[in-house]
Amino acid sequence: MTRYLLTFTCVVILTNQICAQVRGSLQDPKTQVRFGEGTADGDERTRERREAAEKELASARAYITEEKWLEGRRSLDSAMRFAVDDPQRKQITALYKELASEAQRQLDEAKSAYEKKKYAEAIEAFARIGSVFGRAPAAVKARRAIEEAEHDPDARSAAQDHRASMQEKLIEKMLSASDPHPTSAPTSQPASQPTSNPTSNPTSAPTRLSRIKRLPLPRQLEIMERLKRISSKFPDTPAGKRAADDVEAMKADEAYMASEAKLRRAHQAQRALKKAEMYEKAGLTAKAVRYYEELIEDFPNTPEAAKAKAKLTVVELQK
């Protein structure tokens, strides 16, 4: 009984000491909890968001007044992300409705052009509406109209011209990003002109190819693959014919073709090694060994072949 009383007394004493320490900490200005700080921080963030939304709203109004629809839509998108209350959201919604109304007006004009068989003009307008007005109902309809035009025998040629042109513009963006200040014109010669004398015309195929050749080899290969797809998918379009001319010109460049073959071979060896390693990790040792042996035979004197030999050595030691 005495032992239990002693234990109880010790617990009481320890509890009193702990409580005294806690009271002292709470009374210390350095450790006091300032309950108003969280609310103040929240109010500051709310104010900053409201100001940002107002700034984007003002920009959107100015852009829409100037009929800069894409910039206006982007500003509205930003304003919506920053909006903190219903009044702001209502203003943003009202401006979105203005954009939607303009998108519908342009869509009606594009449809009118399509009905008059002005397919190239109509498809270009459809593409612009779909890109500029984002998720507006008219923009969704415009993008769908381009897809439908590809199934219209009368409009299909114009639709394919548009698709090929967009792919060609993407290549130009890739070139500009790597070489923003080209010393010569970015486009190849018209497909109808011969390519046998590339130095006779300053905008002939080697002009674009010279820009491609300034890129790192993997980037060159990526662009050439895109040109091949354009030429094969849209062979009857101007962009498709220009792409075909560029591909043929590159094939005539022995140094490039040798470099391309070397790079492709390196990629194939890397894929073969990954395949073998995948089977090894999966516990399918027999298949892994077979693929390692094939890699060594198909790609001798490569870093991947050396790794495959080392892997086979490990496998043999584990038997």
Secondary structure, 3 states (H helix, E strand, C coil): CHHHHHHHHHHHHHHHHHHHHHHHHHHCCCCCCCCHHHHHHHHHHHHHHHHHHHHHHHHHHHHHHCCCHHHHHHHHHHHHHHCCCHHHHHHHHHHHHHHHHHHHHHHHHHHHHHHCCCHHHHHHHHHHHHHHCCCCHHHHHHHHHHHHHCCCCCCHHHHHHHHHHHHHHHHHHHHHHHCCCCCCCCCCCCCCCCCCCHHHCCCCHHHHHHHHHCCCHHHHHHHHHHHHHHHHHCCCCHHHHHHHHHHHHHHCCHHHHHHHHHHHHHHHHHHHHHHHHHHHHCCCHHHHHHHHHHHHHHCCCCHHHHHHHHHHHHHHHHC
